[in-house]
Amino acid sequence: LQRPYGPEQPTRAPAASPTAHRVVAGGEDTRVMAWDSRNGKLTAIFRGQRDFVNALAFSNSGRILASGGVDGQVILWDTASGTLKTKLAGSKSAINTVSFRPDDVLLASAGADSEIRLWNVASGRLLQSLTGHQAAIRALAFSSTNKTLLVSGGDAGRFLVWNATSGKLQTTLPAGS
């Protein structure tokens, strides 16, 4: 079995495009690599993170890729051209997770500083920060049917349910039994 060209360091973040035969992975070598999933051919290398890449997510249209890293940056990439669209700066600590709202208007990012940041994708403007976690955040998910519902989870062993429009915490759920 021949290994296709890929990251030379451990991989931390895989993602699959919802609209094309493209898969991406990022990791400890600071690059995001993209392949055609049908033939394993390397199609692009995205360079811009200054440290390990911890998080990747495609927009639901597949036109934008978000990457988040240990450097605290979130970068939005144009997937057609492979070019950097914008850098979203706001965190001084590692980004662990990124998630697009299904309409691709908002991007949520979160990480080691236990804060969720909501960004306008078109302008790159920080809209609001959500606080309520007591430890690092590891996961974010928007509802596919309710544009206001955002769920977050992390090292504190609980899930927080947010109204992403108002920024209000709706409920806290225990992760275990």
C-alpha positions as CSV (number, residue, x, y, z in Angstrom):
1,L,0.0,0.0,0.0
2,Q,1.5,3.3,-1.1
3,R,0.9,6.2,1.3
4,P,-0.4,9.3,-0.5
5,Y,1.5,12.6,0.0
6,G,0.3,14.1,3.3
7,P,1.1,15.6,6.6
8,E,4.5,14.7,8.0
9,Q,3.3,15.1,11.6
10,P,0.3,13.7,13.5
11,T,-3.1,14.7,12.1
12,R,-5.5,16.5,14.5
13,A,-8.4,17.7,12.3
14,P,-10.1,15.9,9.4
15,A,-13.1,17.3,7.4
16,A,-15.1,16.3,4.4
17,S,-16.7,18.7,1.9
18,P,-20.4,18.5,1.7
19,T,-20.5,19.3,-2.0
20,A,-17.4,17.9,-3.6
21,H,-15.2,14.9,-3.5
22,R,-12.7,16.7,-1.2
23,V,-11.3,15.8,2.1
24,V,-8.9,17.8,4.2
25,A,-6.7,17.2,7.2
26,G,-4.6,19.5,9.4
27,G,-2.2,18.8,12.2
28,E,1.1,19.4,13.8
29,D,2.9,20.6,10.7
30,T,0.7,23.8,10.4
31,R,-0.6,23.0,6.9
32,V,-4.0,22.0,5.8
33,M,-3.8,19.3,3.0
34,A,-6.7,18.7,0.6
35,W,-7.2,15.5,-1.5
36,D,-9.7,14.2,-4.0
37,S,-11.4,11.4,-2.1
38,R,-12.0,9.4,-5.3
39,N,-8.4,8.9,-6.3
40,G,-6.3,10.1,-3.3
41,K,-4.7,12.9,-5.4
42,L,-3.4,15.9,-3.4
43,T,-5.2,18.9,-4.8
44,A,-4.2,21.8,-2.5
45,I,-2.1,22.8,0.4
46,F,-3.4,25.7,2.6
47,R,-0.6,27.6,4.4
48,G,-1.3,30.3,7.0
49,Q,-1.6,28.9,10.5
50,R,1.4,29.6,12.6
51,D,1.0,26.6,14.8
52,F,-0.7,23.2,15.0
53,V,-4.1,23.0,13.2
54,N,-6.7,21.7,15.7
55,A,-10.0,22.3,13.9
56,L,-11.4,22.3,10.4
57,A,-14.9,22.7,9.0
58,F,-16.4,23.3,5.5
59,S,-19.2,25.7,5.1
60,N,-22.4,24.0,4.0
61,S,-22.1,25.4,0.5
62,G,-18.5,23.9,0.4
63,R,-17.1,27.2,-0.8
64,I,-15.4,28.1,2.4
65,L,-13.1,26.1,4.7
66,A,-12.4,27.3,8.3
67,S,-9.3,26.3,10.1
68,G,-8.4,26.9,13.7
69,G,-5.1,26.4,15.4
70,V,-3.0,26.5,18.5
71,D,-2.0,30.0,17.5
72,G,-5.5,31.3,18.3
73,Q,-6.3,32.2,14.7
74,V,-9.3,31.2,12.7
75,I,-8.7,31.4,9.0
76,L,-11.3,31.3,6.3
77,W,-10.2,29.9,3.0
78,D,-11.7,30.1,-0.5
79,T,-11.9,26.4,-1.5
80,A,-12.1,27.0,-5.2
81,S,-8.9,29.1,-5.4
82,G,-7.2,27.8,-2.3
83,T,-6.6,31.4,-1.2
84,L,-6.9,32.9,2.3
85,K,-10.1,35.0,2.5
86,T,-9.7,36.4,6.0
87,K,-8.1,35.9,9.4
88,L,-10.4,36.1,12.4
89,A,-8.4,37.3,15.4
90,G,-9.9,37.4,18.9
91,S,-8.5,34.5,20.9
92,K,-5.2,34.5,22.7
93,S,-5.4,30.7,23.2
94,A,-5.8,27.6,21.1
95,I,-8.8,27.1,18.9
96,N,-10.2,23.5,19.3
97,T,-13.4,23.6,17.3
98,V,-15.1,25.6,14.5
99,S,-18.7,25.2,13.2
100,F,-20.7,26.9,10.5
101,R,-24.4,27.6,10.9
102,P,-26.3,25.8,8.1
103,D,-27.0,29.0,6.2
104,D,-23.2,29.9,6.3
105,V,-23.9,33.3,7.7
106,L,-22.3,32.6,11.1
107,L,-19.2,30.7,12.2
108,A,-18.7,29.7,15.8
109,S,-15.2,29.1,17.1
110,A,-14.0,28.0,20.6
111,G,-11.1,26.6,22.4
112,A,-8.8,26.6,25.4
113,D,-10.0,30.0,26.8
114,S,-13.6,28.5,27.4
115,E,-15.2,31.3,25.3
116,I,-17.3,30.8,22.1
117,R,-17.0,33.5,19.5
118,L,-19.6,34.1,16.8
119,W,-18.4,35.6,13.6
120,N,-20.1,37.1,10.5
121,V,-18.7,35.0,7.7
122,A,-19.0,37.6,5.0
123,S,-17.4,40.5,6.9
124,G,-15.2,38.6,9.3
125,R,-16.6,40.7,12.1
126,L,-16.8,39.4,15.6
127,L,-20.5,39.6,16.6
128,Q,-20.5,38.3,20.1
129,S,-18.7,36.2,22.7
130,L,-20.5,33.6,24.7
131,T,-19.2,32.7,28.2
132,G,-20.4,30.0,30.6
133,H,-18.0,27.2,30.2
134,Q,-15.6,26.5,33.1
135,A,-12.9,24.8,31.1
136,A,-11.7,24.3,27.5
137,I,-14.4,23.8,24.8
138,R,-13.8,20.8,22.5
139,A,-17.0,20.7,20.4
140,L,-19.6,23.0,18.8
141,A,-22.6,22.1,16.7
142,F,-25.4,24.2,15.2
143,S,-28.8,22.6,14.7
144,S,-29.5,21.8,11.1
145,T,-33.1,22.9,11.4
146,N,-33.1,25.7,14.0
147,K,-30.8,28.6,13.1
148,T,-30.6,29.9,16.6
149,L,-29.6,26.6,18.4
150,L,-25.9,26.1,19.2
151,V,-24.6,23.3,21.4
152,S,-21.1,23.3,23.0
153,G,-19.2,20.8,25.1
154,G,-15.8,20.6,26.7
155,D,-13.5,19.5,29.5
156,A,-15.9,20.4,32.3
157,G,-18.1,17.4,31.4
158,R,-21.3,19.2,30.4
159,F,-23.1,20.5,27.3
160,L,-24.3,24.0,27.1
161,V,-27.3,24.9,24.8
162,W,-27.3,28.5,23.5
163,N,-29.5,30.8,21.5
164,A,-26.9,31.9,19.0
165,T,-28.9,35.0,18.0
166,S,-29.4,36.4,21.5
167,G,-26.3,34.9,23.0
168,K,-28.2,33.6,25.9
169,L,-27.5,30.3,27.6
170,Q,-30.7,28.2,27.4
171,T,-29.8,25.2,29.4
172,T,-26.9,23.1,30.8
173,L,-26.9,19.4,30.4
174,P,-24.6,16.8,32.1
175,A,-22.5,14.8,29.8
176,G,-22.6,11.6,31.9
177,S,-25.2,9.7,33.7
